[in-house]
Amino acid sequence: MVLFQYSDKKGEAMNVGSVIKYYRSKHGLTQQQLADGICSISHLSKIESNSYIPHETTTQALLAKMGVQWKKEVDKQKRLEHELVEFIDCSIYFDLESMRHQYKILEKENEYIQSTELVNQYELYKFRFYTFNNDHQRAEKQKNLLERLKGSFSAPEKWLYQFFLSIYYTMIGQIELSLKLLENLEEGIRSIPQKFEGEYYYQKARLLILQDRYERSAYYAELAVRHYQLHYNYIRLLHAQMLLAINYTRRNLFVQAVELYGVLKRNSQITGQTDLYHQTIYNYAELLKEKAENRQAVEQLLEIKDKLPKDSYFYKAVLVSLLEAASETGQQTEEFINELKQANSGKNNEYFEIHATYFEKRFFSQEDLLNYYEEKMFPFFRKNGYIKEAKKVSTQLALYYQQKREWEKAHFYSAYQEQNGGEFT
């Protein structure tokens, strides 16, 4: 009779000692009380630490004393393993609603899972879940927990932890650190299950595009697209295609970008991906602005503005984009400025505060506006990695100082234009 097998994976067994310890604690028994009449306390201590595999009769006696049936424990662990696999698959396929559902199921068994060999993967994917959910506080706590657990990680688990840590750093705005972690994982990618490759390529493409490194970003985005197509991961496929469309826009490949945005709009509606549809409209409006088709951009942005939660980051981003497009066409912007200030009230988000002030200053003198560019906007954008915004501001400052024949400053701001996310073009 096989006592310790708990999954269909050949050779993988339950930690019987951990299960005994779990139920002993649950029943409020001391080691002396449980061991009495069965084995010595030191013997039980070794069993509970999994440093010794007890004889089958000892195991049965210890469990029977607590009213535990081993077969039920095996069945329970198989069920939990299945639930964890579902949790992991929801993460890979970006099915957030199902992932939230699986999280609730697993959390009810949190204490029990801690006594099983499922614990490392469970804690790793909770970390991933919290970053998916933009839950900064829980993600930070989970990171600290994983730091304590990582000494027990297998090689694939160590890889996953570094990968999820990179995504966590993206969430809190530390893009360079995030990308550095991903670069260090390149060699180890072949040692992990193939289903994780697409997510690695996608995240790398996303980070590279944030640094305006378009050629490398396109390379990884195309790898992600091919991987998601091969594995029928349709939601993530749409996300990877979005990266390619943004990439095409930034490289002035407008025909390709427009075609891809058309596909994205249609497919995000068909699949009920409302958030993705709104993001597609936003990015398509950004393309229209690049083509100086600002009136059409305003129309696109107005379509989605009032459908967004007014306390969301995305709502404020849409307002900034609306202000940029409306300003170029001479439309009234006061209403949008007030909406932006109201949405950002109490949030202390300096990025949106700077934009609200900037659009107000456009009504004042050119000199006042340029001072604001130089003293506030450019230093903030440059320091915080807003490369696209910093380049826009530096273009205006370079022109200004060229007209004033202040060549040293003009050169400083012109030189910034030649940087492409750390790669010179």
ABEGO torsion letter per residue (X at the ends): XBAABABABBGBBBBAAAAAAAAAAAAGBBAAAAABGABBAAAAAAAAAGABBBBAAAAAAAAAAAGBBAAAAAAAAAAAAAAAAAAAAAAAAGBAAAAAAAAAAAAAAAAAAAABAAAAAAAAAAAAAAAAAGBAAAAAAAAAAAAAAAAABBAAAAAAAAAAAAAAAAAAGBAAAAAAAAAAAAAAAAABBAAAAAAAAAAAAAAAAAAGBAAAAAAAAAAAAAAAAAAGBAAAAAAAAAAAAAAAAAAGBAAAAAAAAAAAAAAAAAAGBAAAAAAAAAAAAAAAAAAGBAAAAAAAAAAAAAABBAABAAAAAAAAAAAAAAAAAGBBAAAAAAAAAAAABGAGBAAAAAAAAAAAAAABBAAAAAAAAAAAAAAAAAAAGBAAAAAAAAAAAAAAAAAAGBAAAAAAAAAAAABBGGBBX
